[in-house]
């Protein structure tokens, strides 16, 4: 049973990895990187209201989780030797 599951996983892996290494996904991660680098400063410079703190924190947390998923995924795709 485990062998069948592993075979299905290995068969599905190339198309999934090809998608996550595609141009649109890389552009999204590039925009997320810019958000991680500069959004806090822009947020602090443009507003003094606490109204936007929760949505800002939610977007930042979401991006952090996606980055946390991407790092092991990259390791599976191209292991460090």
N, C-alpha and C positions, 0 to 999 in steps of 0.2 A: 504494500500500500504506500509506504514511504517512497519507494523507488518511482512509482507512478507520479506522485506529487512532485518529486524532484525533476523528473523528465518534463512535466508540464511547465514547471517554473523555468527551467533552462530554455524551453522552446519559446516562452513568452518574453524572456529577458532581452534578446536583441531588438525587437521592435520597440519595447518600452525605453530601452537605453538610447535608441536612435531618436526617439521623440524628445527625450529630456536633453539630448545634446543638439537639438535643432536650433536654428537661428532665432525663432520667436521666443523660445524658452530662455535662451542666453540673453536676449534683449531684456526680458522681464527681470532676470537676475541682475543684469547691469543696472537697471533702474532701481532695484531694491538695494544695491550697493550704494548708489548715490543717496538714496533715502537714509541709509544707515550712517553715511558720512556727514551729511549736511542738513537733514531735516530738523534735528534738534535745535541747531542754531537759527534756522529760518523760523521755526516755531517760537522760539524765545524772542526773536527780534520783531516779529509781526503781531504778537498778541500778548496781552497781559491778563486775559480772561481765563478762568479755569474751565470754561465751557468745553474747550477743545482738548483738554488733557487726557480724558478717558479714551476718545477715539484715536488720538495720537498714540497712546500707549498700546491700544489694541492692534493697530497696524504694525507698530514696531515689534510687538510680541509675535505676531503672525509671521513677519519677515524673519525673525530670529529662529522660529521653529522651522521654517522652510530652509534656512541656511544650515540648521542642524541636521536636516534630512539630506541636504545636498552633499555635505562633506563625506559621510559614509558611502553615499552613492558613487561619488567620484573615486573612492578607494576601491569599490567593487569593480568599477569600470577600468581603472588604470592603477593597479596596486603599486605602492611605493616599494622599490627594491632595496 
